[in-house]
Amino acid sequence: MRGYHQWRTAGKAIQEFNDRFRKGDATVPGTFVLTNAAQALLDETGESEKALAAVVQNFDDFTEENDPYGEHDFGKKDKQAMKIVWTRLQSGC
Protein backbone atom coordinates (compact mmCIF):
# COMPACT_ATOMS: atom_id res chain seq x y z
CA MET A 1 0.00 0.00 0.00
CA ARG A 2 2.98 2.33 0.26
CA GLY A 3 2.91 2.93 -3.50
CA TYR A 4 -0.77 3.85 -3.41
CA HIS A 5 -0.19 6.35 -0.59
CA GLN A 6 2.69 7.97 -2.49
CA TRP A 7 0.55 8.12 -5.64
CA ARG A 8 -2.36 9.78 -3.77
CA THR A 9 -0.01 12.25 -2.06
CA ALA A 10 1.52 13.20 -5.42
CA GLY A 11 -1.95 13.43 -6.96
CA LYS A 12 -3.10 15.82 -4.24
CA ALA A 13 -0.04 18.04 -4.79
CA ILE A 14 -0.72 18.07 -8.55
CA GLN A 15 -4.38 18.92 -7.90
CA GLU A 16 -3.44 21.86 -5.68
CA PHE A 17 -0.91 23.11 -8.26
CA ASN A 18 -3.46 22.84 -11.08
CA ASP A 19 -6.16 24.57 -9.02
CA ARG A 20 -3.83 27.44 -8.20
CA PHE A 21 -2.86 27.91 -11.85
CA ARG A 22 -6.46 27.62 -13.07
CA LYS A 23 -7.61 30.22 -10.56
CA GLY A 24 -4.96 32.70 -11.74
CA ASP A 25 -2.22 32.40 -9.11
CA ALA A 26 0.68 34.27 -10.75
CA THR A 27 3.22 32.41 -8.58
CA VAL A 28 2.46 29.17 -10.44
CA PRO A 29 4.41 28.90 -13.70
CA GLY A 30 2.40 28.26 -16.83
CA THR A 31 1.04 29.78 -19.99
CA PHE A 32 -2.56 30.56 -20.91
CA VAL A 33 -3.13 29.75 -24.59
CA LEU A 34 -6.21 30.71 -26.59
CA THR A 35 -6.82 29.18 -30.01
CA ASN A 36 -7.55 31.37 -33.02
CA ALA A 37 -11.03 29.82 -33.24
CA ALA A 38 -11.77 30.71 -29.61
CA GLN A 39 -10.52 34.26 -30.17
CA ALA A 40 -12.74 34.56 -33.25
CA LEU A 41 -15.77 33.44 -31.20
CA LEU A 42 -14.92 35.97 -28.51
CA ASP A 43 -14.66 38.70 -31.14
CA GLU A 44 -17.94 37.61 -32.72
CA THR A 45 -19.86 37.51 -29.45
CA GLY A 46 -18.22 40.57 -27.91
CA GLU A 47 -16.96 38.53 -24.95
CA SER A 48 -13.56 39.28 -23.45
CA GLU A 49 -10.69 36.95 -22.62
CA LYS A 50 -11.24 38.00 -19.01
CA ALA A 51 -14.83 36.68 -19.11
CA LEU A 52 -13.61 33.42 -20.62
CA ALA A 53 -10.89 33.11 -17.98
CA ALA A 54 -13.49 33.66 -15.26
CA VAL A 55 -15.45 30.64 -16.51
CA VAL A 56 -12.33 28.48 -16.19
CA GLN A 57 -11.27 30.00 -12.86
CA ASN A 58 -14.70 29.46 -11.31
CA PHE A 59 -15.10 25.88 -12.55
CA ASP A 60 -15.12 23.45 -9.64
CA ASP A 61 -17.39 20.65 -10.84
CA PHE A 62 -14.79 17.89 -10.72
CA THR A 63 -16.19 14.38 -10.33
CA GLU A 64 -14.78 10.88 -10.46
CA GLU A 65 -16.21 10.62 -13.97
CA ASN A 66 -14.55 13.71 -15.44
CA ASP A 67 -11.45 13.69 -13.19
CA PRO A 68 -10.61 10.03 -12.52
CA TYR A 69 -7.10 10.75 -11.18
CA GLY A 70 -8.16 13.72 -9.05
CA GLU A 71 -5.60 16.05 -10.63
CA HIS A 72 -8.02 18.78 -11.85
CA ASP A 73 -6.04 18.92 -15.10
CA PHE A 74 -8.98 19.03 -17.53
CA GLY A 75 -12.36 20.69 -17.66
CA LYS A 76 -15.25 21.42 -19.99
CA LYS A 77 -17.99 24.02 -19.65
CA ASP A 78 -20.61 25.48 -21.98
CA LYS A 79 -20.93 29.26 -22.14
CA GLN A 80 -23.55 30.59 -24.52
CA ALA A 81 -22.63 29.23 -27.97
CA MET A 82 -19.13 28.18 -26.89
CA LYS A 83 -17.85 24.92 -25.50
CA ILE A 84 -14.86 25.79 -23.37
CA VAL A 85 -12.31 23.02 -22.88
CA TRP A 86 -9.03 23.35 -21.04
CA THR A 87 -6.22 21.11 -20.02
CA ARG A 88 -2.87 21.40 -18.35
CA LEU A 89 -0.04 19.98 -20.40
CA GLN A 90 3.27 19.13 -18.85
CA SER A 91 6.49 19.94 -20.65
CA GLY A 92 8.29 16.93 -21.95
CA CYS A 93 5.07 15.05 -22.77
Number of C-alpha atoms within 10 A of each C-alpha: 6 6 8 9 10 11 13 14 12 13 16 16 13 16 17 15 17 21 19 15 19 24 15 16 13 9 8 13 8 15 9 10 7 11 8 9 9 15 14 11 15 16 12 9 12 9 12 13 14 9 11 16 16 14 17 19 15 10 15 11 11 16 11 8 8 14 14 10 15 17 20 24 19 15 17 16 14 10 10 8 8 13 10 16 11 15 12 16 11 7 5 4 4
